[in-house]
Amino acid sequence: MALGIAGILFIFPALTYAEGTAALPEAAEARLRSAVAAAAADLERAENGGQYETVFDILSSFGPAIDAFFNEVRVNVEDAGLRARRHAFLREIHGLFARYGDFSAVAAGDA
């Protein structure tokens, strides 16, 4: 788990935290990244303790930040570098959730 959390907290290992945050410039990106970072220790403790209800509560708490990300951030921008960083960020978030469930059969509802 620690390696998974480390990957999520530090998607850009060659950068400092401030530089990594600057690499994802939108406020909604920073809020999501901060929410994950703030919950990392509790998430790791809950998983290591077999407290999976707590794990799911923590993951559920990211909902508003995830919703804001998709409402406020255009992922597929023209800037190839920024687009790649956003794709990498989303893969890390997906990886965090995929540790605990197979979401491939979940269908989006009608908008």
C-alpha positions as CSV (number, residue, x, y, z in Angstrom):
1,M,0.0,0.0,0.0
2,A,2.7,2.5,0.8
3,L,4.1,2.3,-2.7
4,G,0.7,2.9,-4.1
5,I,0.1,5.9,-1.9
6,A,3.5,7.2,-2.6
7,G,2.8,7.1,-6.3
8,I,-0.4,8.9,-5.9
9,L,1.0,11.6,-3.7
10,F,4.0,12.2,-5.9
11,I,3.0,11.6,-9.4
12,F,5.9,13.7,-10.6
13,P,8.8,12.2,-8.6
14,A,11.5,14.5,-10.1
15,L,9.6,17.6,-9.0
16,T,9.1,19.1,-5.5
17,Y,5.5,19.1,-4.2
18,A,5.2,22.8,-5.2
19,E,6.5,22.2,-8.7
20,G,4.2,19.1,-9.0
21,T,1.2,21.2,-8.0
22,A,2.2,23.9,-10.5
23,A,2.4,21.2,-13.1
24,L,-1.3,20.8,-12.6
25,P,-2.4,24.4,-12.5
26,E,-6.1,24.4,-12.0
27,A,-7.6,24.9,-8.6
28,A,-9.7,21.7,-8.8
29,E,-6.6,19.7,-9.6
30,A,-4.9,21.0,-6.5
31,R,-7.9,20.4,-4.4
32,L,-8.2,16.7,-5.5
33,R,-4.4,16.2,-5.1
34,S,-4.5,17.8,-1.6
35,A,-7.6,15.7,-0.6
36,V,-5.7,12.5,-1.6
37,A,-2.5,13.6,0.2
38,A,-4.4,14.5,3.3
39,A,-6.1,11.1,3.5
40,A,-3.1,9.0,2.6
41,A,-2.0,8.1,6.1
42,D,-5.5,7.3,7.2
43,L,-6.1,5.2,4.1
44,E,-3.0,3.2,4.6
45,R,-3.7,2.7,8.3
46,A,-7.3,1.5,7.5
47,E,-6.1,-0.9,4.8
48,N,-3.3,-2.3,7.0
49,G,-5.8,-2.8,9.8
50,G,-8.3,-4.5,7.6
51,Q,-10.8,-1.7,8.2
52,Y,-12.3,-1.8,4.7
53,E,-15.4,0.1,5.6
54,T,-13.2,3.0,6.6
55,V,-11.2,2.6,3.4
56,F,-14.5,3.0,1.4
57,D,-15.6,5.9,3.6
58,I,-12.3,7.7,2.8
59,L,-12.5,6.9,-0.9
60,S,-16.1,8.2,-0.9
61,S,-14.9,11.5,0.7
62,F,-13.1,12.2,-2.6
63,G,-16.4,12.5,-4.5
64,P,-16.8,16.2,-4.3
65,A,-13.2,16.9,-5.3
66,I,-13.5,14.4,-8.2
67,D,-16.8,15.9,-9.4
68,A,-15.2,19.4,-9.2
69,F,-12.2,18.2,-11.2
70,F,-14.4,16.9,-14.1
71,N,-16.6,20.0,-13.9
72,E,-13.8,22.5,-13.9
73,V,-10.8,20.9,-15.7
74,R,-10.5,20.2,-19.4
75,V,-8.3,17.1,-19.4
76,N,-7.6,16.9,-23.2
77,V,-6.1,20.3,-23.7
78,E,-3.9,21.2,-26.7
79,D,-0.7,21.4,-24.6
80,A,0.6,17.9,-25.0
81,G,2.7,18.1,-21.8
82,L,-0.2,19.3,-19.6
83,R,-2.5,16.7,-21.2
84,A,-0.1,13.9,-20.4
85,R,0.3,15.1,-16.8
86,R,-3.5,15.2,-16.4
87,H,-3.8,11.7,-17.9
88,A,-1.1,10.4,-15.6
89,F,-2.9,12.1,-12.6
90,L,-6.2,10.4,-13.5
91,R,-4.5,7.0,-13.9
92,E,-3.1,7.4,-10.4
93,I,-6.5,8.2,-9.0
94,H,-8.1,5.3,-10.9
95,G,-5.3,3.1,-9.6
96,L,-6.1,4.1,-6.0
97,F,-9.8,3.1,-6.5
98,A,-9.0,0.0,-8.5
99,R,-7.1,-1.4,-5.5
100,Y,-10.5,-2.0,-3.9
101,G,-12.9,-2.8,-6.6
102,D,-13.5,-3.6,-10.3
103,F,-15.3,-0.6,-11.7
104,S,-15.3,-1.8,-15.3
105,A,-18.9,-2.8,-15.1
106,V,-20.1,0.5,-13.6
107,A,-22.0,2.4,-16.3
108,A,-22.5,6.2,-16.2
109,G,-26.1,7.2,-15.7
110,D,-27.9,9.4,-18.2
111,A,-26.9,13.0,-17.9
